């Protein structure tokens, strides 16, 4: 009765209205789980969405709600969390890996998505919320490639805005500005699309995104009006729905106050612009989990061995109808049947394209971008710095996850799952940082160094040596067999890329019959309290609950809220089980000691448990790199935490001693790619 009292009268009215077709998408929310426990509180797939196309009568929905109470009775260890009014709910948990595998072996899907990065997960979410039956497979882990190795910004691209009006950047004089004036509409379109999607991303998971002011140091008098106008244009393009403050000019004194480490020599002031910042890997994970909550079958560590086809290559009836996949742990293989296949494999797109058509021309040009992680005292807590380098690139120095991130470079490379920076790139980044900072940075300050591959796209009919043909926006590619590949683009535009890919699939494949159009533009992700039951989307309340009810310190509480949203409360319940009580000789008032993976960072051991139970973590690298981000922040700290991570995961996933040792070796090998490169 307590479970069902959580504002149920308003919820049931919403159910009845949705069944009658009178409630729009996103009004009334209850958790929808297709695998079990059907409807419970706060998973927050809308009732309108859950009922659309199914036309379940009201009583069936009510029965599903009551089944939650039965589940609780059968499984008394199920975590119950409280709503603001004191009533309880069962948090959503994804179906286990085995059940997802079994489903992909026996059912035919409307769409099979290859690739579990931001774009692939976005395609799965878009298609699933349209009412299509979707499967997604990823060879490694969600966000194991490019999507985890970004600069962590949600931005429109200040460099692209400059390139829209300047043939050469950066200008060295006012005369340079005048003589290089031009207009490139393709660059302007990139900025317009990016800023529109920036607004969506900032609102889709507000607990995980934050507004980040970034300062552009100005050293010449003519830069002041030029960059001020650029900043205002940036704001205007963002539109009236822009959730961020407007850019503004600040004096030299204010510039040095806001960013004390900047060199003062020749400084005229600074332009402050605003963009968004995210934890890219966890954002990717939450997109994939929201897709799973919407009914998609998602599998990481599942390799595509070949594409299955009917007909003969070149014939009119030649068609890609699925894929043969392999479990990377057991070696078991099986076929996944699908009416349409969409590839979102980033730098590896050409590999999948050639599975469908071996004669196809390569279109991907991977570009390596390297980043360095340094201590937090090299940047203020709430102010970044961005400037143009001598060769026209943009370099960022930003606060992130209690550290400072610096990057990036842009060097052509070959596709690789674990690209690594070279010493020349590290020296370039340090040299550029030292050109604007008053305190020198050297190799000893670098805690982690890592690289990612950006999949730039070229026109297959163009001169392969003409770099001007590299697409700055995304491309939806179609090859024989009707294989769709979504290529290029940026993190910020993943949702629009996914929408375009699914739109193309529906256009070319009449067997796909969606129940509704695209709804992701107004959709929130898992953990955002879409039902308004826990904190009314005021996530500071989650921090207060973690501090007051669970006695956590502020740093840990904020870390959990920013990375898990309302699901932080589930992590806190697990953390209580792993916490230590007062030590011998201490009074009971000392409270609990929550065990950390490494003393310097706020990541808890409980996060490893949660990752195994509710986030599809299968390997030690999954946890160290893509659930906690410790490997990206501090390679040494990740190595020190590895034994405890292995111990916890062995217990949770029932590893043998042999498997545990394999995981240890693979993790150490991975951590080498996250450390300072040798000469």
GINOR-V147000 format. One record per pair of residues at least 24 apart in sequence whose C-alpha atoms are under 10 Angstrom apart, sorted by the first residue. I is the first residue (numbers start at 0). J is the second residue. If there is no record, write none. Layout:
i j
I J
I J
//
This chain:
i j
0 65
0 68
0 86
0 87
1 68
1 85
1 86
1 87
1 88
2 39
2 40
2 64
2 65
2 67
2 68
2 71
2 79
2 80
2 81
2 82
2 85
2 86
2 87
2 88
2 89
3 39
3 40
3 64
3 65
3 67
3 68
3 86
3 87
3 88
4 84
4 85
4 86
4 87
4 88
5 40
5 81
5 82
5 83
5 84
5 85
5 86
5 87
5 88
5 532
6 82
6 84
6 86
6 532
7 40
10 40
10 46
10 530
11 46
11 57
11 60
11 61
11 64
13 45
13 46
13 47
14 45
14 46
14 47
14 49
14 50
14 56
14 57
14 58
14 60
14 61
15 46
15 47
15 56
15 57
15 58
15 60
15 61
16 46
16 47
16 57
17 45
17 46
17 47
17 48
17 49
17 50
17 51
17 54
17 57
18 46
18 47
18 49
18 50
18 51
18 53
18 54
18 55
18 56
18 57
18 60
19 47
19 50
19 54
19 56
19 57
20 47
20 50
20 51
20 54
21 47
22 46
22 47
22 48
23 47
23 48
24 48
24 49
24 51
24 518
24 521
24 522
25 518
25 521
25 522
25 523
25 529
25 530
26 529
26 530
27 529
27 530
27 531
28 528
28 529
28 530
28 531
28 532
29 64
29 88
29 529
29 530
29 532
30 64
30 88
30 89
30 90
30 91
30 292
30 293
30 529
30 530
31 63
31 64
31 91
31 292
31 293
31 294
32 63
32 91
32 92
32 93
32 94
32 291
32 292
32 293
32 294
33 93
33 94
33 291
33 292
33 293
33 294
33 295
34 92
34 93
34 94
34 95
34 98
34 99
34 291
34 292
34 294
35 63
35 66
35 67
35 70
35 91
35 92
35 93
35 94
36 63
36 64
36 65
36 66
36 67
36 68
36 69
36 70
36 71
36 89
36 91
37 62
37 63
37 64
37 65
37 66
37 67
37 91
38 62
38 63
38 64
38 65
38 66
38 67
38 89
38 91
39 63
39 64
39 65
39 66
39 67
39 68
39 87
39 88
39 89
39 90
39 91
40 64
40 67
40 80
40 82
40 87
40 88
40 89
40 90
40 91
40 530
40 532
41 80
41 82
41 87
41 88
41 89
41 90
41 91
41 525
41 526
41 527
41 528
41 529
41 530
41 531
41 532
41 533
41 565
41 566
42 88
42 89
42 90
42 91
42 92
42 289
42 292
42 293
42 524
42 525
42 526
42 527
42 528
42 529
42 530
42 566
43 90
43 91
43 289
43 292
43 293
43 523
43 524
43 525
43 526
43 527
43 528
43 529
43 530
43 531
43 532
44 128
44 289
44 292
44 293
44 522
44 523
44 524
44 525
44 529
44 530
45 293
45 529
45 530
48 128
48 129
48 130
48 293
48 514
48 515
48 518
49 128
49 130
49 293
49 294
51 129
51 130
51 514
51 515
52 129
52 130
52 513
52 514
52 515
53 130
53 514
78 568
78 569
78 572
78 573
79 568
79 569
79 572
80 533
80 565
80 566
80 568
80 569
80 572
81 532
81 533
81 568
82 531
82 532
82 533
82 534
83 531
83 532
83 533
83 534
83 535
83 540
84 532
84 533
85 533
86 532
87 532
87 533
88 532
88 533
89 569
90 526
90 565
90 566
90 568
90 569
91 292
91 525
91 526
91 566
91 613
92 288
92 291
92 292
92 612
92 613
92 614
93 288
93 289
93 291
93 292
93 294
93 296
93 297
93 612
93 613
93 614
93 615
94 291
94 292
94 296
94 297
94 612
94 613
94 615
95 298
95 612
95 613
95 614
95 615
96 296
96 297
96 298
96 299
96 615
96 617
97 298
98 296
99 134
99 291
99 295
99 296
99 297
99 298
100 296
100 297
100 298
100 301
100 326
100 333
100 335
101 333
102 134
102 296
102 335
103 133
103 134
103 135
103 136
103 296
103 297
103 298
103 333
103 334
103 335
103 336
103 337
104 332
104 333
104 334
104 335
104 336
105 333
105 334
105 335
105 336
106 132
106 134
106 335
106 336
106 337
107 132
107 133
107 134
107 320
107 321
107 334
107 335
107 336
107 337
107 338
108 132
108 133
108 134
108 295
108 296
108 320
108 321
108 335
108 336
108 337
108 338
108 339
108 340
108 511
109 133
109 134
109 320
109 321
109 336
109 337
109 338
109 339
109 340
109 504
109 508
109 510
109 511
109 512
109 513
110 134
110 135
110 295
110 320
110 321
110 336
110 337
110 338
110 339
110 340
110 341
110 501
110 504
110 505
110 511
111 135
111 136
111 295
111 296
111 297
111 320
111 321
111 322
111 335
111 336
111 337
111 338
111 339
111 340
111 341
111 342
112 136
112 137
112 297
112 321
112 337
112 339
112 340
112 341
112 342
112 343
112 344
112 483
112 484
113 137
113 138
113 301
113 302
113 303
113 322
113 340
113 341
113 342
113 343
113 344
113 348
113 351
113 484
114 138
114 139
114 140
114 141
114 142
114 143
114 144
114 298
114 299
114 301
114 302
114 303
114 341
114 342
114 343
114 344
114 345
114 347
114 348
115 139
115 140
115 141
115 142
115 143
115 144
115 146
115 283
115 284
115 286
115 287
115 297
115 298
115 299
115 300
115 342
115 343
115 344
115 345
116 140
116 141
116 142
116 143
116 144
116 145
116 146
116 147
116 280
116 283
116 284
116 286
116 287
116 343
116 344
116 345
116 490
116 493
117 141
117 142
117 144
117 145
117 146
117 147
117 279
117 280
117 282
117 283
117 284
117 285
117 286
117 287
117 343
117 345
117 489
117 490
117 491
117 492
117 493
117 494
117 496
117 497
118 142
118 146
118 283
118 286
118 287
118 342
118 343
118 344
118 345
118 485
118 486
118 487
118 488
118 489
118 490
118 491
118 492
118 493
118 494
118 495
118 496
118 497
118 498
118 500
119 283
119 286
119 287
119 341
119 342
119 343
119 344
119 345
119 485
119 493
119 494
119 496
119 497
119 500
120 283
120 284
120 285
120 286
120 287
120 288
120 289
120 290
120 291
120 295
120 297
120 343
120 493
120 494
120 497
121 283
121 286
121 287
121 289
121 290
121 343
121 493
121 494
121 495
121 496
121 497
121 498
121 500
121 501
121 519
122 286
122 287
122 290
122 341
122 342
122 343
122 485
122 493
122 494
122 495
122 496
122 497
122 498
122 499
122 500
122 501
123 286
123 287
123 289
123 290
123 291
123 293
123 294
123 295
123 296
123 297
123 341
123 497
123 501
124 286
124 287
124 288
124 289
124 290
124 291
124 292
124 293
124 294
124 295
124 494
124 497
124 498
124 517
124 518
124 519
124 524
125 286
125 290
125 293
125 295
125 494
125 495
125 497
125 498
125 499
125 500
125 501
125 502
125 516
125 517
125 518
125 519
125 520
125 522
126 290
126 293
126 294
126 295
126 497
126 498
126 500
126 501
126 502
126 504
126 505
126 513
126 515
126 516
126 517
126 518
126 519
127 289
127 290
127 291
127 292
127 293
127 294
127 295
127 296
127 513
127 517
128 289
128 290
128 292
128 293
128 294
128 295
128 513
128 514
128 515
128 516
128 517
128 518
128 519
128 522
129 293
129 501
129 512
129 513
129 514
129 515
129 516
129 517
129 518
129 519
130 293
130 294
130 295
130 512
130 513
130 514
130 515
130 516
130 517
131 293
131 294
131 295
131 511
131 512
131 513
131 514
131 515
132 293
132 294
132 295
132 296
132 337
132 338
132 511
132 513
133 290
133 291
133 293
133 294
133 295
133 296
133 297
133 337
133 339
133 340
134 290
134 291
134 294
134 295
134 296
134 297
134 298
134 335
134 336
134 337
134 340
135 287
135 290
135 291
135 295
135 296
135 297
135 298
135 299
135 301
135 340
135 341
135 342
136 296
136 297
136 298
136 299
136 300
136 301
136 302
136 303
136 322
136 324
136 325
136 326
136 335
137 297
137 298
137 299
137 300
137 301
137 302
137 303
137 324
137 343
137 344
138 298
138 299
138 300
138 301
138 302
138 303
138 304
138 324
138 325
138 326
138 327
138 344
139 298
139 299
139 300
139 301
139 302
139 327
139 416
139 617
139 618
139 621
140 284
140 298
140 299
140 300
140 301
140 615
140 616
140 617
140 618
140 620
140 621
140 625
141 280
141 281
141 283
141 284
141 285
141 286
141 287
141 297
141 298
141 299
141 300
141 614
141 615
141 616
141 621
141 625
141 626
142 279
142 280
142 281
142 282
142 283
142 284
142 287
142 299
142 621
142 624
142 625
143 280
143 283
143 299
143 416
143 417
143 451
143 620
143 621
143 624
143 625
144 280
144 344
144 345
144 346
144 415
144 416
144 417
144 418
144 450
144 451
144 452
144 453
145 279
145 280
145 344
145 345
145 346
145 367
145 368
145 416
145 417
145 418
145 450
145 451
145 452
145 453
145 454
145 490
146 279
146 280
146 281
146 282
146 283
146 345
146 451
146 452
146 453
146 489
146 490
147 278
147 279
147 280
147 281
147 282
147 283
147 450
147 451
147 490
147 624
147 625
147 628
147 631
148 279
148 280
148 368
148 369
148 370
148 418
148 449
148 450
148 451
148 452
148 453
148 631
149 277
149 278
149 279
149 280
149 368
149 369
149 370
149 406
149 407
149 449
149 450
149 451
149 452
149 453
149 489
149 490
150 276
150 277
150 278
150 279
150 368
150 369
150 370
150 394
150 395
150 396
150 397
150 399
150 404
150 405
150 406
150 407
150 451
150 490
151 208
151 275
151 276
151 277
151 278
151 279
151 280
151 397
151 399
151 404
151 490
151 491
152 197
152 208
152 209
152 210
152 211
152 274
152 275
152 276
152 277
152 278
152 279
152 395
152 397
152 490
152 491
153 193
153 194
153 196
153 197
153 198
153 200
153 201
153 208
153 209
153 210
153 211
153 274
153 275
153 276
153 277
153 279
153 489
153 490
153 491
153 492
154 190
154 193
154 194
154 195
154 196
154 197
154 198
154 200
154 273
154 274
154 275
154 276
154 489
154 490
154 491
154 492
155 189
155 190
155 191
155 192
155 193
155 194
155 195
155 196
155 197
155 198
155 233
155 236
155 237
155 274
155 275
155 489
155 491
155 492
156 186
156 187
156 189
156 190
156 191
156 193
156 194
156 233
156 274
156 393
156 489
156 491
157 190
157 229
157 230
157 233
157 272
157 274
157 385
157 393
158 186
158 190
158 386
158 387
158 391
158 392
158 393
159 183
159 185
159 186
159 187
159 188
159 189
159 190
159 471
160 186
160 187
160 188
160 189
160 190
160 191
160 229
160 230
160 232
160 233
161 186
161 187
161 226
161 229
162 186
162 187
162 391
163 187
163 188
163 189
163 190
167 390
167 391
168 387
168 388
168 389
168 390
168 391
168 392
168 393
169 386
169 387
169 388
169 389
169 390
169 391
169 392
169 393
170 222
170 387
170 389
170 391
171 219
171 222
171 389
172 219
172 220
172 221
172 222
173 219
173 220
173 221
173 222
173 225
176 221
176 222
176 225
185 470
185 471
185 472
186 470
186 471
186 472
187 236
188 471
188 472
189 471
189 472
189 473
189 488
189 489
189 492
190 233
190 236
190 237
190 472
191 233
191 235
191 236
191 237
191 238
192 236
192 237
192 472
192 491
192 492
192 495
193 236
193 237
193 472
193 488
193 489
193 490
193 491
193 492
193 493
193 495
194 233
194 234
194 236
194 237
194 238
194 241
194 274
194 491
194 492
195 236
195 237
195 238
195 240
195 241
195 491
195 492
195 495
196 237
196 490
196 491
196 492
196 493
196 494
196 495
196 520
197 237
197 241
197 242
197 243
197 274
197 275
197 490
197 491
197 492
198 237
198 238
198 240
198 241
198 242
198 243
198 274
198 275
198 491
198 520
199 240
199 241
199 242
199 491
199 492
199 494
199 519
199 520
199 521
199 522
199 523
200 275
200 276
200 277
200 282
200 490
200 491
200 492
200 493
200 494
200 520
200 521
200 522
200 523
200 524
201 241
201 242
201 243
201 274
201 275
201 276
201 277
201 491
201 523
202 242
202 520
202 521
202 522
202 523
202 524
202 527
203 282
203 286
203 519
203 520
203 521
203 522
203 523
203 524
203 525
203 527
204 277
204 282
204 285
204 286
204 522
204 523
204 524
204 525
204 526
204 527
204 528
204 561
204 563
204 564
205 277
205 523
205 524
205 526
205 527
205 536
205 537
205 538
205 561
205 564
206 277
206 526
206 527
206 528
206 536
206 537
206 538
206 539
206 541
206 557
206 559
206 560
206 561
206 562
206 563
206 564
206 565
207 276
207 277
207 278
207 279
207 281
207 282
207 526
207 527
207 558
207 559
207 560
207 561
207 562
207 563
207 564
208 275
208 276
208 277
208 278
208 279
208 282
208 561
208 562
209 243
209 274
209 275
209 276
209 277
209 278
209 561
210 242
210 243
210 244
210 273
210 274
210 275
210 276
210 277
210 381
210 382
211 243
211 244
211 271
211 272
211 273
211 274
211 275
211 276
211 277
211 380
211 381
211 382
211 383
211 397
211 398
211 399
212 243
212 244
212 245
212 246
212 270
212 271
212 272
212 273
212 274
212 275
212 276
212 381
212 382
212 383
212 384
212 397
213 246
213 258
213 269
213 270
213 271
213 272
213 273
213 274
213 275
213 381
213 382
213 383
213 384
213 385
213 386
213 395
213 396
213 397
214 246
214 247
214 248
214 249
214 254
214 257
214 258
214 268
214 269
214 270
214 271
214 272
214 273
214 382
214 383
214 384
214 385
214 386
214 395
214 396
215 248
215 254
215 268
215 269
215 270
215 271
215 272
215 383
215 384
215 385
215 386
215 387
215 395
216 249
216 251
216 254
216 255
216 258
216 261
216 262
216 263
216 266
216 267
216 268
216 269
216 270
216 271
216 384
216 385
216 386
216 387
216 435
217 248
217 249
217 250
217 251
217 254
217 265
217 266
217 267
217 268
217 269
217 270
217 386
218 251
218 263
218 264
218 265
218 266
218 267
218 268
218 269
219 265
219 266
219 267
219 268
220 266
220 267
220 268
222 267
222 268
222 269
222 270
223 248
223 249
223 267
223 268
223 269
223 270
224 248
224 270
226 269
226 270
226 271
227 269
227 270
227 271
227 272
229 270
229 272
230 270
230 271
230 272
230 273
231 272
233 272
233 273
234 272
234 273
242 273
242 274
242 275
243 272
243 273
243 274
243 275
244 271
244 272
244 273
244 274
245 271
245 272
245 273
246 270
246 271
246 272
246 273
246 274
247 271
247 272
247 273
248 272
257 378
257 379
257 381
257 382
257 383
258 377
258 378
258 379
258 380
258 381
258 382
258 383
258 384
258 436
259 377
259 378
259 379
259 436
259 437
259 438
260 376
260 377
260 378
260 379
260 435
260 436
260 437
260 438
260 439
261 377
261 378
261 384
261 432
261 433
261 434
261 435
261 436
261 437
261 438
262 433
262 434
262 435
262 436
262 437
262 438
263 435
263 436
263 437
264 435
264 437
269 384
270 384
270 385
271 382
271 383
271 384
271 385
272 383
272 384
272 385
273 382
273 383
275 491
276 397
276 398
276 399
277 399
277 400
277 561
277 562
278 399
278 400
278 561
278 562
278 625
278 628
279 490
279 625
279 628
280 624
280 625
280 626
280 627
280 628
281 561
281 562
281 563
281 614
281 625
281 626
281 627
281 628
282 524
282 525
282 562
282 563
283 490
283 493
283 625
284 525
284 614
284 615
284 625
284 626
285 524
285 525
285 526
285 562
285 563
285 614
286 494
286 523
286 524
286 525
287 524
287 525
287 614
288 524
288 525
288 613
288 614
288 615
289 523
289 524
289 525
289 526
290 524
290 525
292 524
292 525
297 615
298 326
298 615
299 326
299 327
299 615
299 616
299 617
300 325
300 326
300 327
300 328
300 615
300 616
300 617
300 618
301 325
301 326
301 327
301 328
301 330
301 331
301 332
302 326
302 327
302 330
302 332
303 332
303 333
303 334
303 335
303 351
304 332
304 333
304 334
304 351
304 354
305 334
305 351
305 354
305 355
306 334
306 335
306 340
306 351
306 352
306 353
306 354
306 355
306 482
307 334
307 335
307 336
307 337
307 354
307 355
308 354
308 355
308 480
309 480
310 480
311 480
312 355
312 356
312 357
312 479
312 480
313 356
313 479
313 480
314 479
314 480
315 479
315 480
316 480
317 355
317 479
317 480
317 481
318 355
318 479
318 480
318 481
318 482
319 354
319 355
319 479
319 480
319 481
319 482
319 483
320 480
320 481
320 482
321 482
328 617
328 658
338 504
338 508
338 509
338 510
338 511
339 480
339 481
339 482
339 483
339 501
339 504
339 505
339 507
339 508
339 510
339 511
340 480
340 481
340 482
340 483
340 484
340 504
341 475
341 476
341 477
341 481
341 482
341 483
341 484
341 485
341 497
341 500
341 501
341 503
341 504
342 475
342 476
342 482
342 483
342 484
342 485
342 486
342 500
343 475
343 483
343 484
343 485
343 486
343 487
343 496
343 497
343 500
344 454
344 484
344 485
344 486
344 487
345 414
345 452
345 453
345 454
345 455
345 456
345 484
345 485
345 486
345 487
345 488
346 412
346 413
346 414
346 415
346 416
346 451
346 452
346 453
346 454
346 455
346 456
346 486
346 487
347 413
347 414
347 415
347 416
347 454
347 486
348 414
348 454
348 476
348 484
348 485
348 486
348 487
349 484
349 486
351 482
351 483
351 484
352 476
352 477
352 478
352 479
352 480
352 482
352 483
352 484
353 478
353 479
354 482
355 478
355 479
355 480
355 481
355 482
356 478
356 479
356 480
356 482
357 479
358 478
358 479
359 459
359 478
359 479
360 458
360 459
360 460
360 478
361 456
361 457
361 458
361 459
361 463
362 454
362 455
362 456
362 457
362 458
362 459
362 460
362 461
362 463
362 469
362 474
362 476
362 486
362 487
363 413
363 414
363 453
363 454
363 455
363 456
363 457
363 458
363 459
363 469
363 470
363 486
363 487
364 411
364 412
364 413
364 414
364 452
364 453
364 454
364 455
364 456
364 457
364 463
364 466
364 469
364 470
364 487
365 409
365 410
365 411
365 412
365 413
365 414
365 415
365 451
365 452
365 453
365 454
365 455
365 456
365 487
366 408
366 409
366 410
366 411
366 412
366 413
366 414
366 451
366 452
366 453
366 454
366 455
367 407
367 408
367 409
367 410
367 411
367 412
367 413
367 414
367 418
367 419
367 420
367 450
367 451
367 452
367 453
367 454
368 406
368 407
368 408
368 409
368 410
368 411
368 412
368 418
368 419
368 420
368 424
368 449
368 450
368 451
368 452
368 453
369 405
369 406
369 407
369 408
369 409
369 410
369 418
369 419
369 420
369 421
369 424
369 425
369 428
369 448
369 449
369 450
369 451
369 452
370 394
370 395
370 396
370 404
370 405
370 406
370 407
370 408
370 419
370 420
370 424
370 425
370 428
370 447
370 448
370 449
370 450
370 451
370 631
370 673
371 396
371 403
371 404
371 405
371 406
371 407
371 420
371 424
371 425
371 428
371 429
371 442
371 444
371 445
371 446
371 447
371 448
371 449
371 450
371 631
371 632
371 673
371 674
371 675
372 396
372 397
372 398
372 399
372 402
372 403
372 404
372 405
372 406
372 444
372 445
372 446
372 447
372 448
372 449
372 631
372 632
372 633
372 634
372 673
372 674
373 398
373 399
373 401
373 402
373 403
373 404
373 405
373 440
373 441
373 442
373 443
373 444
373 445
373 446
373 447
373 448
373 632
373 633
374 398
374 401
374 402
374 403
374 404
374 444
374 445
374 446
374 632
374 633
375 399
375 400
375 401
375 402
375 403
375 404
376 401
376 402
376 403
377 402
377 403
377 404
377 405
377 432
377 436
377 438
377 439
377 440
377 444
378 402
378 403
378 404
378 405
378 436
379 403
384 432
384 435
385 435
386 431
386 432
386 435
387 431
388 428
388 431
388 432
388 434
389 431
394 428
394 431
394 432
395 428
395 431
395 432
396 428
396 432
399 632
400 558
400 561
400 600
400 601
400 628
400 629
400 632
401 554
401 558
401 599
401 600
401 601
401 632
402 446
402 632
402 633
403 445
403 446
403 632
404 445
404 447
404 448
404 631
404 632
405 429
405 431
405 432
405 448
406 431
406 432
406 450
407 450
407 451
408 450
408 451
409 451
409 452
409 453
410 452
410 453
411 452
411 453
411 454
411 455
412 452
412 453
413 452
414 451
414 452
414 453
414 454
415 451
415 452
416 451
416 452
417 449
417 450
417 451
417 452
417 669
417 672
417 673
418 449
418 450
418 451
418 452
418 672
418 673
419 448
419 449
419 450
419 451
419 452
419 671
419 672
419 673
419 674
419 675
419 676
420 448
420 449
420 450
420 451
420 672
420 673
420 674
420 675
420 676
420 677
421 448
421 449
421 450
421 675
421 676
421 677
421 678
422 448
422 675
422 676
422 677
422 678
423 676
423 678
424 448
424 450
424 676
425 449
425 675
425 676
442 675
442 676
443 675
445 632
445 633
445 634
445 674
445 675
446 630
446 631
446 632
446 633
446 634
446 635
446 636
446 673
446 674
446 675
447 629
447 630
447 631
447 632
447 633
447 634
447 635
447 636
447 670
447 671
447 672
447 673
447 674
447 675
447 676
448 630
448 631
448 632
448 633
448 634
448 671
448 672
448 673
448 674
448 675
448 676
449 630
449 631
449 632
449 670
449 671
449 672
449 673
449 674
449 675
449 676
450 672
450 673
453 487
453 488
453 489
454 486
454 487
454 488
454 489
455 486
455 487
455 488
455 489
456 486
456 487
456 488
457 487
472 496
473 499
474 499
474 500
475 499
475 500
475 501
475 503
476 500
476 503
477 503
477 504
477 507
481 507
481 508
483 507
494 519
494 520
495 519
495 520
524 564
525 563
525 564
525 565
525 566
526 560
526 562
526 563
526 564
526 565
526 566
526 567
527 563
527 564
527 565
527 566
528 564
528 565
528 566
533 565
534 565
536 564
536 565
538 564
538 565
540 565
541 565
541 566
541 567
541 568
542 567
542 568
544 568
544 571
545 571
545 572
549 574
549 575
549 590
549 591
549 593
550 575
550 589
550 590
550 591
550 592
550 593
551 590
551 591
551 592
551 593
552 592
552 593
552 601
553 601
554 600
554 601
554 602
555 593
555 595
555 600
555 601
555 602
555 603
556 601
557 601
558 600
558 601
558 602
558 603
559 601
559 602
559 603
559 606
562 626
562 627
563 606
566 609
567 606
567 609
569 605
569 606
569 609
570 603
570 604
570 605
570 606
570 607
570 608
570 609
570 610
571 603
571 605
571 606
571 609
572 605
573 604
573 605
573 606
573 607
573 608
573 609
574 603
574 604
574 605
574 606
574 608
574 609
575 605
576 605
577 603
577 604
577 605
577 608
578 603
578 604
578 605
595 640
595 643
596 623
596 627
596 629
596 636
596 637
596 639
596 640
596 641
596 642
596 643
596 644
597 629
597 636
597 637
597 638
597 639
597 640
597 641
597 643
598 636
598 640
599 636
600 629
600 632
600 633
600 636
601 627
601 629
602 626
602 627
602 628
602 629
603 627
604 640
604 643
604 644
604 647
605 647
606 644
607 643
607 644
607 645
607 647
607 648
607 651
608 644
608 647
608 648
608 650
608 651
608 652
609 651
610 648
610 651
611 647
611 648
611 651
611 652
612 648
612 651
612 652
616 648
616 652
617 648
617 652
617 662
618 644
618 645
618 648
618 649
618 652
618 658
618 659
618 661
618 662
618 663
618 665
618 666
619 644
619 645
619 647
619 648
619 649
619 659
619 661
619 662
619 663
619 665
619 666
619 667
620 644
620 662
620 663
620 665
620 666
620 667
620 668
620 669
620 670
621 666
622 648
623 666
623 670
624 666
624 669
624 670
624 673
630 666
630 669
630 670
630 672
630 673
630 674
631 670
631 673
631 674
632 673
633 670
633 673
633 674
634 667
634 669
634 670
634 671
634 672
634 673
634 674
634 675
635 670
635 671
635 673
635 674
637 666
637 667
637 670
637 673
638 663
638 666
638 667
638 670
638 671
641 666
641 667
//
